[in-house]
Amino acid sequence: MCGIYITNIPFEKNEIVERLKSIEFRGPDNLGYEKVGDVSFGHLRLAILDLDVRSNQPYDFGHLKIVFNGEIYNFEDIKKELAALGYTFETTSDTEVLIKGFSEWGKEMLPKLNGMFAFAIHDAKNNTVFCARDRMGVKPFFYYWKDGNFEICSQLRPLINPESKIAQGAVSIYLDCGYIPSPYSIIEDVYKLPPGNFMEIDLVKKTKTISEFWNLKPAEIRDISYEDAKKELHELLIDAVKIRLQSDVPLGSFLSGGIDSALVSAIASKISNTQVNTFTIGFEDPKFDESKVAEQFAAIIGSNHTETICGPDDALQMMPNFVKVYDEPFADSSALPSLLLNSVTKQHVTVALSGDGGDESFIGYWHLLLVEKFKKVSFIPYPIRNVLSGFSWHKILNTRPETIKGIFGSKDENELIARIFTSFDSLQKIPNQSWLEHYEIFKNSAKEPLQRAADLNIKLWLENDSNVKVDRASMASSVEVRSPFLDYRIIEFARTLPLEYRYKNGVTKRIIRDILSEYIPEKVFNQPKKGFAIPLGNWIRNELKKEITESLNDEFLISVPNLNIQKFKKQMNLHMENKYDYSFSIWKLFVLSKWCKEFNLKLS
């Protein structure tokens, strides 16, 4: 788990070192720098495998030089394959395996890799740079490109300079999503390499090409019994956990009150040779607190458990670090307790397993179930539904009017799915969602609309929200997080299962629950899900009210391109009066104002 940097722009060494030092938390164990011809390399190392300096980067093999961030979990298998071809090895690291694998197979190496990765390999003989990013986008990959000049980095901050300009279209996307999805970034001429893609740069011709090596295929449902599916999935999960237990530094597991982290921690506890350390964040507000359930889990699986209770002051103390490490506007407020959780975890271990990814593949999120609600009204012709969407159903159903309008007012299932992940409640003055063309694969990814919703959850939200949150929060404390549910084999397997194996009669993650019952009694884990959230709505009305009101003044609001100011002010007033919860809208704008101040950039 590290930070990479490579460029052909003729910066001085001290300039590149300063760039890397701005994100030194990603790899405090070593800062490496080298230059070959016109290409400069930088690397920040968080040592996990082969702690010896021999595995520091940039790492050479013949005319190849690599900077690599991540972990290749099956590197031992690839190493054996290379050894059979005559390769010898000087280290016990996955970095050496990766560069020698590329030497042997080139881009054909990518399908062999099971891991989380972002890397760049310079070929001095052919004067090219080959880059790739893992299938799920677990590891970040930013790049600047203009007229053949490039910079590649693990974070955006080192690529921002006094001449940087805001990408206006990206601000509009952020107003809807609360994040900026790949391939876009908040800065002009800076992009994100999409997951499952590789980029080839010809340094002589000053050209680049981007190609895909993995994506979700149209879901084909297997003819498999429920018991066989459960057995096969259980075996896959055990292997996914096992290969993520490889580490030369202390390792633990996050444990919430949810079933995904409980299953990961339970499997780890069963197959580990030592007692597993587990870590939980709880909240003073009982409506959000799952720490007591996590404590029960820990007692049953026999882990060495650490619990930290988070109050408003604890989370708000994370704000300076939040702005520092999330160097692009990012409005997922659960990043605050994530930062706190990782800061506590680092006091005990350097690597932590997590349950991230289970909800996406096994239908765990409540918002996915809006598709099921749409089925109940979809028989009504759209013109009639659209009229009905204006009625005050929200007062009867005790929910926000925008949600009801979204369900009634969507023309079809795919429009509803897109709205779920963009906005029922756009703050854009002139709506523009042309950027969604990069994610249109969901429209034909499966026959079942609920699966299509889950697929867009994987392709859009998982990469650009969940993975960003986990990567930055963990790296802020120099912790490596590994998520067995993000193993591509599990994601591909889940999509072949009949939907009723995962969701049936209102029961989400059915097959995961049944596997977990082999480790933990169902009566213990079968409790209402609270999620990893903070009581943000109340904080906005109380502890944060003064700062938010001062930050979101007229001068700032006017500066936000394409913002419907009148609509936002109405929402803010309704929230402060405790009539509706518009905390997400308010938090989005508040984070944006903080980001502008941090980087001293103006939106317009």
N, C-alpha and C positions, 0 to 999 in steps of 0.2 A: 504494500500500500504506500504509494509515493506520489511525487509530483514530477511531471516531465516537462521539458522545454526544448525546442529546436527551432532554429531560424536561419535564413540566408541573408537577413538584413545585417549590414556591417556594424553592429553594436560593439562597443568595447566590452572587455570581460567584466569590468566593474559594473557596467549597466545591467548586464544579464544577471550577475550575482545579486544586485539590488532587487531585481524583479523576483528572483527566487526567494529572497529573504522575506518578501511581502506575504508569501504563503508557506513559510518555513514549517508551520505546524503540520503540513502534510508529510514531512519527512525530516525529523530533527536529528536523525542518526548520522547523516552524511550529506554534504552539498558537493556535488561533482560538476566539474566544468571541463569541456574539451572543445577544440576547434580543428576541423579538417577542411582545408581549402577555404571556401566561402561559407561553410556551414558550422554554426556554433551549437553546442549541446549543453543542456543543464539538467541536473537531476537531484531531487530531494528524496532521501531514502528513509523509510520506516522499516527497519530490519525485522523480518518475520521468519524467513527460511535462510539457512546458512548465514549466520550472523557475522562471519569473517569478512574482512575488508576486501577479500578477493571477489566478492559478489557485489561490490559497489558499482554504480553506473556513472557515466556511460560505460557499456560493456562491449568489448571487441571480439570478433571472430573473423580473422582474415581481413578482407576488404569491407566487412560489415560492421556497423556500430549501432547499438540499440539504446534507447531510453524507454523504460517500460513501467507502467503503473498497474498493479493488480496482483492476482494470483491465478496460476494455471493449476487447477486441482488434480488433474490427471497427468501431471508432468512426468510422474514415475513411469506410467505406461508408455508415453511417447519416448521417454529416455531409453527404455528397453528396445523399442522399435529402432531408434537411431543407433543404439549400440550394436544391434544385429547387422546394421549396414556399415559398421566399421568406425563409428564415431566414438571418441573417448571424451571423458569429462574431468574437469579440474575442480569443480565446485559441486555442492549439493543443492544448488538453487534452481528454480524454474526459469530464471532469466537465461541461463546458459542453454537450457533445453529449447527455449523459444527461438533464440537466434540461430541455433544449429538446425532446428526444424525448418526455419525459413530458408536457410542455406540449401537444404536438401529438397524441399517441396515448393518453395515460393508461396504464392497465395493459396495453393492447394492445402497448405498446413492449417488454414483457418477452421475448416469443418472438423478437424481432429481435436481442437481445443475445447475443453470444458472448464470454464472459469470466468472471471471478471477481468477485463483487460482494456487498456488503451496504450498503444505503443507506436513508436516510429523507428524505422530501420533505415539507415543511410547506407547506400551502396556506392562506395568510392569508385569502383571499376566502371559502373554504368552511369554514375552521376544522377542517381535517382533517390527518392525517399518513398518508402512504403509505410503506410499507416493503417491501423485497424482499430475497431471498437467492438466490444463484446455484444452478444445477441440482445441482451436486455437493457443495454445502456447503463449498467451498474457503475462503470467508471466514466468520468467526464472526459470530453475531448473538445476543446475550443481551438479554433484556428482563425488567424487573420490572413486574408488573401487579397492582394491588389497588384495587378500588373506583373505577376510572377514573383512578387515578394511575399514571403509568408512567415508567420510565427505560429507555433503550436504549443499549447499549454494545457495543464490540467484544470486551471481556473482562469476566470476572466480578468481578475485584477491586474496581473502582469501585462496584459494586452491593452489596458486602458492608459492613455497618455493625454497630455494637455490638448492635443489636436483632435482627440476622439469626439465623435458626434453621436447623439442619440438616434437610433433607428425609429422613426416615427411610427411605422407600422407595427413594430414590436410593442410599443406602448399600448396600442389598441388591443392587441392580443392579450396583453397582461390585464387589461381592464376586465376582460371576460374570464380568463383562466386563473389569474393569480400567479402565473408563472409564464415563462417564455419558452415554448417548445422548440426542439430541433426541427429544422436546421437553422433556426433564427437565433439571434442574440439581441440584447438591448443596444449594442454598439454597431454602428455602420461598418461594413466590411469585415465583421467578425461573425463566425458561424459555428455551429456544432455539427460534428460528423454524426450522422444518424446511427443508431444501434444496428449491428449486423451488417455494417458497411466497411469497405476499405477504400483508401485514397492513395493514388499513385501520383507523385510529383516528378516531372522531368525537369531537372535543374538547368539543362541546356536550352530546351525549347521554352522553358518557363510556362509550362502547362500543367494542369491537374485533371485527373479523371476520378470520379467516384462511382463505385460499383457495389452491388449487394451480394453478400455471401449467405445471408439467412433472413428469413421472414416467416410470419405465420402462413401456413398453407391452408387452403379451404378445408374446414373441419370434416373429417370422414369418421363417422361413428362406427366403432368396432362392435362385432357380435361377441360380447363377453359377458359372463354372468357377474352378478354383483360381488359374490364371494371371491371369484378369481380376480376381479378388478381390484378389490380391496387388498388381496394378497400381493399382487404385482405392484401396486402403489406403495404398500408398506415396505417392500423390498427396495424400491427405488428411493424412498425417503431415508431408509437406513444407510444406503450407499451414499446418498447426497450429504448426509450428516457426517458419515465416516471420512470421506475425502476432504471435508472442511475442518476436520480435527487435526490436520497436519500443521504443526507449528513448532518452532524452536523457542518460543516465548510463551508466557502464561496465557491460558485461554479460558473463557467463560461463556455464559449465555444470558441474553436478555429474557426476562420472564415477566410477562404482564398477566392480566386475568383472562387473556384470550386463549383460544384453543390452539392456535398456530404456534405461538412461542412455547406453550406448554408441551406440545408434541415434540418440537425440536429439542427442547431441554430434556424431556423424558428419554428420548432416543439417545441423546448425547450421554446422559447419566448412565444408561444401561451399557453402552458399548465402550465408554471411556475407561482407561486403566486407573484413573484417579478421580477423586470426588470433584464434581463439576461446580464451579462458582456461578451462581445466578444473581441477577441484579434487577431490581424493580424500582420504578418511580411511582409514588402514590400522591394523592392530592388531599388537602385539608377539606375541600368540599366533597362530601360523601357521594354526590351525584356523579362525580368523575373518578372516584377512587376505586381501584381494583386491587390495591395492595394486599388486602386481607385474603382475597381469593388466591393471589400469587403465593402468599405465605403458605396456604394449604397445599398448593401444588408442590412447593419446594420441600415441604415435610414429607410428602408421599414419595417423591422421586429421590429424596435423600441428598439434595444439593446443599452446598454451603451458601446460604442466602444473605444478601445485603439489600436492605430496603431504605429508600430515601423519600421522605415526605416533602412535597413541593407546595409552598404557599405562594401568594401573589408576589411577595418580595423576592423569593428565590428565583422565580421565573423571570421577573422583570430585571433582575440583576444580570440576566443573560443577554439583554438587549444590545449592549455594546459589542459583545462577541458575535451576536447574531448578524449585526451589520458588517462586522469585520470579515466573517467567513462566507456569508452568503453574498457573494460579490455581484449578484444580479438580483433585481427585484424578485422577491419570493414570499408569497403570502400565506404559506401553511404555518399557522400559529403553533402547531405541535412541534415545530422546530425548537421552540424554547425549552420544553421539558426534555427533548432529545439531546440538546446541548448539555443540560444538567445531568442526565442519565450517563452520558459518555464521560463527563468530567469525574463522576463518582467511580465509574467502571475502571478508568485509567489508573486509579489508585491501587487496583488489585490485579488487573490483567491488561494485555495489549490487543488481544483478539477476542471478539465476541460473536457468537451465533445469534441470529434473529429469526423471527417468524414472518418477516416481510415477504409478500408475494402469495400467501395462501388465499387471501380474500379474492384476488384477481382470477385465479384459476378455478377456485371451488365455490364461487358465487357467495361471497360473504358480505359484500357491501349492501347497505340498505338502498343506495341510489340505483343499483342495478335492478332492484325489484320494482322500480317505477315502470319498467317495461311490462311487467305483469299487470300493473294497474291500467296501463294503456289498453291492454287486451280487452278490458271490461267495457271500454267506451269506444273502441275502434270500429264497432259495427255501425255507429252513428255516422252518417255522411259528413265529410269534413266541413262543408259550409254551415251545417247545423251545429256541429261541435265548436266551430270557431265562434259562433254567436253565443253558445252556452258558456264559453270560456270567460265571458265578461260578467257572468253572474257571480254573486258573492258566496261561492261554494266554500271558500276558505274559512268563513265564519262558522259554517256547519262542521267542517272537517278539522277545524282548529290547526290550520297550517297557513303558510304564507301564500298570498294570492298569486304570486309569480309561479309557484310550483303547479297549482291547479291550472293556470293558463297554459303552462308548458305542456301538460298532459292533454288537455282538451284541444289546444290550438296547434298541435303538431299534425302535419299532413299525413305522415306515415311513421312507421317504426324507426326508420333510419334518421329521420329528422329529430324525433324525440331523443334518440341515443346521442346524436351530436349535441343537442341542447343540454343533456345531462352533464356533458364534459366541457361544455363551453359556458353557457349561461342561460338560465330561464329568465335572467334578470340583468340584461346587458346594461353596462354603464356607458357604452359607446353612444355618442351623439348620432353618428352615421354608421350603422352596423356593417361590418366587413369581416366575413369569415372565409375569404378565399384561401387563406393559409391552410384550411382543413383538407385541401387537395392532397397534401402530403400524408394524410391518414385515411384516405378513402378506401383503403383495403378492407376496412371493417364492413363495408356495405355488402360485400359478397363473400365474407369470410366463413359464414355458417348459415344453415337453414333457420335455426332457432334464433329469434331476435335477442333472447337473453344471452346467448353465446356471443352474438355480435357485439352486444354491449360490453361483455367481459373482454372481448378482443380489443375494443377501443380503450378500455381501461388499461390493458397491458401495453398497448402501443403508445398511448398519449400520456395518461396520468402516471402510470408506474415509472416510466423513464424520467419524466420531466418534473414530477412532484415527489413521489415517494423516494425514488433513488437519489434525487438531489438532496432531499432532507437528510437521509441517512448518511450519504457520503460526506457532506459538509459538517454535519453535527459530530460525526465520529472523527473525522480528520482534524477538527478543531482541537481535540484532545489527543491526537496521534493514536487513535484506536482503529483497528481494522475490523469491519463488520462483514460477516459472511452469512448469506441467506440461502439455506438449502431449498426453499420453495422456489427460488429463482433459477435453479438448475434447469436448463433448457429441456432436459429429458422429461422432467415433471410437468412443465408447461405444455409440451407437445402431447404427453400421455393424457393429461386432464382433458384436452380438447377432443380426444377420441372417445371419451366416456359418454354414455347416454346422460342427458341432462338430469334425469331423475336420480342418478347416482350421487349427484352433487347438491341438487335442490329439489325438495319434494314436500308438498303440503305445508309450505311455509318454513320448513327446516332448511337452513343454509348449511353448506359445508358438511352435508350428511356423511359422506364417506370418510372425511377427516375425523369427525366426531366418533365414528365407529372404530377407527384405528386407535384413537386416543383412549377409548374405553378399555383397551388392553393394558394401559399404563396407569390411568387415573379413573376412579369411579365416576360414572356419568353424573351422579347427583352433585358431585363437587364442581365439575366444569360446566354443567348445563345451567348457566345463570345468564341474565341479560347482559349483552355486550355493551360496554361503555366507550370503548375506543380510547386511543391515546390522544386525548384532547384536554384542553385547559378551559376553565370557565371564562372564556374571553369576553362574552357578552356582558357579564357583570363587571369585569375589570374595566371595560371601556366606559361603563357608566360611573365607575368609582375611581379606582387607583390610577387609571390611565386618562381619565377624562380631561384633566387640565392640559396635559402634554398633547393629546390628540387634537383638542380644540385649537390650541395654539399652532400646531403644525399644519392643520387643514384649514388655513385661512383663505380668504378670497384670492390673495396674490398667488398662492400656490395652486389652487384649484383652476384658476384661469390659465395657468401655464401648462396644464395637462392636456396634450393634444386629444381632440375628439371626445372629451369628457362631457357627459350630460350633467352639468353642474346643478341644474334645478332638480333633477331626479335624485342626485346624490344627497343634496341638502335635505330633501324631503325624507329620504331613508334615514339619514343621520338623526333627524328630529324624532322620527317615530321610534328609533332605537333608544335614544336617550330618555324618551318618555315611557320606555318599557312596554310598548305596544306590540312591536315585532322585533325579531332578532335579525339585524342587518350587520352583525359584527364582521362578516367576511368582506362586505363592501367597504366598511370603514377601515378595517385592517389593511386591505389592499392599498388604499390611498395613503395610509399612515406609513406603511413600509416603503412605498415609493418616495415619499417625502424624505424619509431617513436615508434612503439610498442616494438620492440627489445630493444631500448634504455631505454624506460620507465621501463621495467622489467629486464633489464640487462641479457637478454638471447640471446644466439647465435643460429642461424638457423642451423649451421652445424659445 
